[in-house]
């Protein structure tokens, strides 16, 4: 990473009366009008709070939608994450970049520094929205996109939340982009995941799921140890040309050795076989299991090791540090922030050793 680069400053103006309305009810989802200045260029936008449990935190996260002009950096919408529970502030970006490097579709992200009505709000991670522009920017075929919004996005006929048969197979998903046929295509995939016979599964599932891409996503979840990643924290993209589904990671701050509350997560907390119905069925096939084992070994040797990752971690840390010292919510935590690169490197070493010790279970 080029540590000499500067982080762009976002100057946001929200009418004081609107700010008061927002603060009265943090759970409101309706966006409000605002003005945003970036590099002296002005944009009219809509802004809303984002997230669930994170709305209770002092530093809020936001969705930004551009409408005058209607696009910014080839996108209509961005997410600004406060990363307030991550003492390093960099786990989400580190994860998205890692997923991209191991061959998964993954959102682009960058750090920005935000002021609201002249007041410092500090560092944010700007994350690309997974939508039709996400596809267009990668010259990918049009297709449907679903967000996994709760634990019922478990690829099962049974609810993860109440342990009963689902009333609808669309439970757990929110359609972000698609046609009137998209819901039926999602349901068809879930039905087949659950009903194809064991004998036919290896040859039939490849008509619905891009198995290579799924195994790469599974490996990414396992290495970063995102415990929620199997039934939540992802998007589904159905390629309109191939008809195959693949998974895109989302919300990966609770990773690299820390959980959703920022507490230490042991390196052996998450088993390498992962969870959810589709994962279990794919890894039940010896051919796929061997493919997955070889993929884990390849990534351990090439990407998930301290020699490869440490320069990336240190580069991000050096880039962020001057801005952390200006961030009203983070500057008091600078000692912890400075220890995080070593903490993450220690996690990588320990997690890598654990995964190596478990590879034989995939034989």
C-alpha positions as CSV (number, residue, x, y, z in Angstrom):
1,X,0.0,0.0,0.0
2,X,1.2,3.5,-0.8
3,X,1.4,5.0,2.7
4,X,2.1,8.4,1.3
5,X,-1.4,8.8,0.0
6,X,-3.9,11.0,1.8
7,X,-7.3,10.0,3.0
8,X,-10.1,12.1,1.3
9,X,-12.1,14.4,3.5
10,X,-15.9,14.4,3.3
11,X,-17.6,17.6,4.4
12,X,-21.3,16.8,5.1
13,X,-23.9,19.4,5.8
14,X,-27.2,18.3,7.3
15,X,-29.7,20.9,8.4
16,X,-29.6,21.2,12.2
17,X,-33.3,20.5,12.6
18,X,-32.9,17.3,10.6
19,X,-29.9,16.3,12.8
20,X,-32.2,16.7,15.8
21,X,-34.9,14.5,14.1
22,X,-32.3,11.8,13.3
23,X,-31.0,11.7,16.9
24,X,-34.5,11.4,18.3
25,X,-35.0,8.0,16.7
26,X,-31.8,6.1,15.7
27,X,-33.9,3.2,14.4
28,X,-35.6,5.2,11.6
29,X,-34.6,4.0,8.2
30,X,-36.0,6.9,6.1
31,X,-33.2,8.9,4.5
32,X,-32.9,12.7,4.9
33,X,-31.5,15.2,2.5
34,X,-27.9,16.5,2.9
35,X,-25.1,18.2,1.0
36,X,-21.7,16.6,0.6
37,X,-18.5,18.3,-0.5
38,X,-15.5,16.2,-1.7
39,X,-12.5,18.0,-3.2
40,X,-14.5,21.2,-3.5
41,X,-17.2,19.5,-5.6
42,X,-20.7,19.6,-4.2
43,X,-23.2,16.7,-4.2
44,X,-26.8,16.5,-3.1
45,X,-27.4,13.2,-1.4
46,X,-29.7,11.3,0.9
47,X,-28.3,9.9,4.1
48,X,-29.6,7.3,6.6
49,X,-28.3,5.3,9.5
50,X,-27.2,1.8,8.7
51,X,-26.7,-1.4,10.7
52,X,-28.5,-3.0,13.5
53,X,-26.8,-3.3,16.9
54,X,-24.2,-0.7,15.8
55,X,-26.9,2.1,15.8
56,X,-26.6,2.2,19.6
57,X,-22.9,3.1,19.4
58,X,-21.7,6.7,19.8
59,X,-20.2,6.8,16.4
60,X,-22.9,6.1,13.8
61,X,-22.6,4.3,10.4
62,X,-24.4,5.6,7.3
63,X,-25.8,4.9,3.9
64,X,-25.2,7.6,1.3
65,X,-27.2,7.8,-2.0
66,X,-26.2,10.4,-4.6
67,X,-28.9,12.1,-6.6
68,X,-27.5,15.4,-7.9
69,X,-25.3,14.4,-9.7
70,X,-26.7,10.9,-9.5
71,X,-23.4,9.1,-9.6
72,X,-20.1,9.3,-7.8
73,X,-17.1,7.1,-8.7
74,X,-19.3,5.0,-11.0
75,X,-21.8,4.2,-8.2
76,X,-25.1,5.6,-6.9
77,X,-24.8,4.4,-3.3
78,X,-22.0,3.9,-0.7
79,X,-21.9,2.7,2.9
80,X,-19.9,4.5,5.5
81,X,-18.9,2.2,8.3
82,X,-17.6,3.6,11.6
83,X,-15.8,0.4,12.5
84,X,-16.3,1.4,16.1
85,X,-16.0,-2.0,17.7
86,X,-12.7,-2.8,15.8
87,X,-9.8,-1.3,17.7
88,X,-7.6,-1.6,14.5
89,X,-10.3,0.0,12.3
90,X,-8.9,-2.0,9.4
91,X,-10.3,-5.5,9.7
92,X,-13.2,-5.0,7.3
93,X,-11.0,-3.6,4.5
94,X,-8.4,-6.2,5.2
95,X,-11.0,-8.9,4.7
96,X,-12.5,-7.5,1.5
97,X,-9.1,-7.2,0.0
98,X,-8.2,-10.7,1.1
99,X,-11.4,-12.2,-0.4
100,X,-10.6,-10.4,-3.7
101,X,-7.1,-11.8,-3.7
102,X,-8.2,-15.4,-3.2
103,X,-10.6,-15.2,-6.2
104,X,-13.9,-14.0,-4.8
105,X,-16.2,-11.2,-5.8
106,X,-15.7,-8.6,-3.0
107,X,-16.7,-4.9,-2.5
108,X,-14.1,-2.3,-3.0
109,X,-13.4,0.0,0.0
110,X,-11.4,2.9,1.0
111,X,-10.9,5.1,4.1
112,X,-12.4,8.6,4.3
113,X,-12.4,11.3,7.0
114,X,-15.7,12.9,7.7
115,X,-16.9,16.2,9.1
116,X,-20.6,16.8,9.8
117,X,-21.6,20.5,10.0
118,X,-18.0,21.4,10.6
119,X,-17.5,18.9,13.5
120,X,-15.0,16.1,13.2
121,X,-16.7,12.7,13.0
122,X,-13.5,10.9,12.2
123,X,-12.4,7.9,10.1
124,X,-14.9,5.8,8.1
125,X,-14.6,2.9,5.7
126,X,-16.4,3.7,2.5
127,X,-17.7,0.5,1.0
128,X,-19.0,-0.1,-2.5
129,X,-22.7,-1.2,-2.6
130,X,-23.3,-4.6,-4.1
131,X,-25.8,-3.7,-6.8
132,X,-26.2,-3.4,-10.5
133,X,-23.3,-0.9,-10.6
134,X,-21.1,-3.3,-8.8
135,X,-21.7,-5.8,-11.7
136,X,-21.3,-3.1,-14.4
137,X,-18.0,-1.9,-12.9
138,X,-16.6,-5.4,-13.2
139,X,-18.2,-6.0,-16.7
140,X,-20.1,-8.9,-15.2
141,X,-23.4,-10.2,-16.7
142,X,-26.5,-8.7,-15.3
143,X,-28.2,-11.0,-12.7
144,X,-30.0,-10.9,-9.5
145,X,-28.5,-9.9,-6.2
146,X,-29.9,-10.8,-2.7
147,X,-28.7,-9.6,0.6
148,X,-28.6,-12.1,3.5
149,X,-30.3,-9.9,6.2
150,X,-30.7,-12.5,9.0
151,X,-29.9,-16.0,10.1
152,X,-32.6,-17.6,7.9
153,X,-30.3,-17.1,4.9
154,X,-28.9,-20.6,5.8
155,X,-29.6,-22.4,2.5
156,X,-32.0,-24.7,4.4
157,X,-35.7,-25.5,4.3
158,X,-35.7,-25.1,8.1
159,X,-35.5,-21.7,9.9
160,X,-32.3,-21.0,11.6
161,X,-34.1,-18.6,13.9
162,X,-37.2,-20.6,15.2
163,X,-36.0,-24.2,14.1
164,X,-39.3,-24.8,12.2
165,X,-40.0,-25.3,8.5
166,X,-39.8,-22.0,6.6
167,X,-43.0,-20.4,5.6
168,X,-41.2,-19.0,2.6
169,X,-37.8,-19.9,1.1
170,X,-37.1,-16.2,0.6
171,X,-36.9,-15.8,4.3
172,X,-33.6,-14.2,5.4
173,X,-33.1,-12.5,2.0
174,X,-33.8,-9.0,0.7
175,X,-33.7,-8.6,-3.1
176,X,-31.4,-5.7,-4.0
177,X,-31.5,-6.1,-7.8
178,X,-33.3,-8.5,-10.1
179,X,-36.4,-9.3,-12.2
180,X,-39.8,-10.8,-11.4
181,X,-38.2,-14.2,-11.9
182,X,-35.4,-13.7,-9.4
183,X,-37.3,-14.9,-6.3
184,X,-38.3,-18.1,-8.0
185,X,-34.7,-18.7,-9.1
186,X,-33.5,-18.3,-5.5
187,X,-36.2,-20.7,-4.3
188,X,-35.3,-23.3,-6.9
189,X,-31.7,-23.2,-5.9
190,X,-32.5,-23.7,-2.2
191,X,-34.9,-26.5,-2.9
192,X,-32.3,-28.3,-5.0
193,X,-29.6,-27.8,-2.4
194,X,-31.9,-29.7,0.0
195,X,-33.5,-32.3,-2.2
196,X,-30.9,-33.5,-4.7
197,X,-30.0,-37.1,-3.7
198,X,-26.5,-37.7,-2.3
199,X,-25.7,-39.9,-5.3
200,X,-26.5,-37.1,-7.8
201,X,-25.4,-34.1,-5.8
202,X,-21.9,-33.7,-7.3
203,X,-23.2,-33.6,-10.8
204,X,-26.4,-31.7,-10.2
205,X,-25.4,-28.9,-7.8
206,X,-23.0,-27.4,-10.4
207,X,-26.1,-26.5,-12.4
208,X,-27.1,-24.0,-9.7
209,X,-24.0,-23.0,-7.7
210,X,-20.5,-22.0,-8.9
211,X,-18.8,-24.5,-6.6
212,X,-15.3,-23.2,-7.2
213,X,-16.3,-19.7,-6.2
214,X,-18.3,-21.1,-3.2
215,X,-15.2,-22.9,-1.9
216,X,-13.1,-19.8,-2.3
217,X,-15.7,-17.8,-0.3
218,X,-15.9,-20.6,2.3
219,X,-12.1,-20.5,2.6
220,X,-12.2,-16.7,3.1
221,X,-14.8,-17.1,5.9
222,X,-12.6,-19.8,7.6
223,X,-9.4,-17.9,7.4
224,X,-10.8,-14.6,8.6
225,X,-13.0,-16.5,11.2
226,X,-16.2,-14.6,10.7
227,X,-18.5,-16.8,12.8
228,X,-21.7,-15.2,11.5
229,X,-20.6,-15.5,7.8
230,X,-22.5,-18.7,7.0
231,X,-26.0,-17.5,7.6
232,X,-25.6,-13.7,7.5
233,X,-23.0,-11.1,6.3
234,X,-23.1,-12.0,2.6
235,X,-24.8,-11.2,-0.7
236,X,-25.8,-13.7,-3.3
237,X,-25.3,-13.0,-7.0
238,X,-26.9,-15.1,-9.7
239,X,-25.0,-14.7,-12.9
240,X,-27.5,-14.1,-15.7
241,X,-25.5,-15.9,-18.3
242,X,-24.4,-19.0,-16.5
243,X,-27.4,-19.2,-14.1
244,X,-25.0,-20.0,-11.2
245,X,-25.1,-18.4,-7.8
246,X,-22.0,-17.2,-6.0
247,X,-21.5,-15.5,-2.6
248,X,-20.0,-12.1,-1.9
249,X,-18.8,-11.2,1.6
250,X,-20.3,-8.3,3.6
251,X,-19.6,-6.8,7.1
252,X,-16.3,-8.4,8.0
253,X,-15.2,-6.3,11.0
254,X,-15.6,-9.1,13.5
255,X,-12.6,-11.0,12.1
256,X,-8.8,-11.5,12.3
257,X,-9.0,-12.6,16.0
258,X,-11.8,-10.4,17.4
259,X,-15.5,-10.9,17.7
260,X,-18.4,-8.6,17.1
261,X,-17.8,-6.9,20.4
262,X,-14.1,-6.4,19.8
263,X,-13.2,-9.2,22.2
264,X,-10.5,-11.8,21.5
265,X,-11.7,-14.8,19.5
266,X,-9.5,-17.8,19.9
267,X,-7.9,-19.1,16.7
268,X,-9.6,-22.5,17.0
269,X,-13.1,-21.1,17.6
270,X,-14.4,-21.8,14.1
271,X,-14.0,-25.3,12.6
272,X,-12.6,-25.6,9.1
273,X,-15.7,-27.4,7.8
274,X,-17.8,-24.3,8.5
275,X,-21.6,-24.4,8.8
276,X,-24.9,-24.1,6.8
277,X,-26.7,-26.7,4.7
278,X,-25.0,-25.9,1.4
279,X,-21.5,-26.1,2.9
280,X,-22.3,-29.5,4.6
281,X,-23.6,-30.9,1.3
282,X,-20.7,-29.7,-0.8
283,X,-18.1,-31.0,1.7
284,X,-19.9,-34.3,1.8
285,X,-18.7,-34.9,-1.8
286,X,-15.1,-36.2,-1.8
287,X,-14.1,-34.5,-5.0
288,X,-15.2,-31.1,-3.6
289,X,-13.7,-31.8,-0.2
290,X,-10.3,-32.5,-1.9
291,X,-10.6,-29.4,-4.0
292,X,-11.3,-27.4,-0.8
293,X,-8.3,-29.0,1.1
294,X,-6.0,-28.1,-1.8
295,X,-7.4,-24.6,-1.9
296,X,-6.7,-24.1,1.8
297,X,-3.2,-25.3,1.4
298,X,-2.6,-23.1,-1.6
299,X,-3.9,-20.0,0.3
300,X,-1.9,-20.9,3.4
301,X,1.3,-21.0,1.3
302,X,0.6,-17.9,-0.8
303,X,-1.7,-15.4,1.0
304,X,-2.6,-16.3,4.6
305,X,0.8,-16.0,6.3
306,X,2.6,-13.3,8.2
307,X,5.2,-12.7,5.5
308,X,2.5,-11.8,2.9
309,X,-0.1,-10.1,5.2
310,X,2.1,-8.1,7.6
311,X,3.2,-5.4,5.0
312,X,-0.5,-4.8,4.1
313,X,-1.5,-4.5,7.8
314,X,1.4,-2.2,8.6
315,X,0.7,-0.1,5.5
316,X,-2.9,0.5,6.5
317,X,-1.9,1.2,10.1
318,X,0.6,3.9,9.0
319,X,-2.0,5.4,6.7
320,X,-4.7,5.6,9.4
321,X,-2.6,6.7,12.4
322,X,-2.5,10.5,11.8
323,X,-6.3,10.4,11.3
324,X,-6.9,8.3,14.3
325,X,-5.2,11.1,16.4
326,X,-7.8,13.5,15.0
327,X,-10.8,11.2,15.4
328,X,-12.8,12.3,18.5
329,X,-14.0,8.8,19.1
330,X,-10.7,7.0,18.6
331,X,-7.8,9.3,19.7
332,X,-8.0,8.1,23.3
333,X,-7.5,4.5,22.1
334,X,-4.2,5.1,20.3
335,X,-2.2,2.7,22.5
336,X,-4.5,-0.1,21.7
337,X,-4.6,0.9,18.0
338,X,-0.8,0.7,17.9
339,X,-0.8,-2.8,19.2
340,X,-3.3,-4.2,16.7
341,X,-0.9,-4.9,13.8
342,X,1.1,-7.3,16.0
343,X,-2.2,-8.8,17.4
344,X,-3.5,-9.5,13.9
345,X,-0.1,-11.0,12.8
346,X,-0.1,-13.2,15.9
347,X,-3.7,-14.3,15.0
348,X,-2.6,-15.1,11.4
349,X,0.2,-17.3,12.7
350,X,-2.0,-19.1,15.2
351,X,-5.0,-19.5,12.9
352,X,-2.7,-20.8,10.1
353,X,-1.2,-23.4,12.4
354,X,-4.7,-24.5,13.5
355,X,-6.0,-24.9,9.9
356,X,-2.9,-26.9,8.9
357,X,-3.5,-29.2,11.9
358,X,-7.0,-29.9,10.7
359,X,-6.4,-30.5,7.0
360,X,-6.3,-34.2,7.3
361,X,-9.9,-34.2,8.6
362,X,-10.9,-33.4,5.0
363,X,-9.4,-36.6,3.6
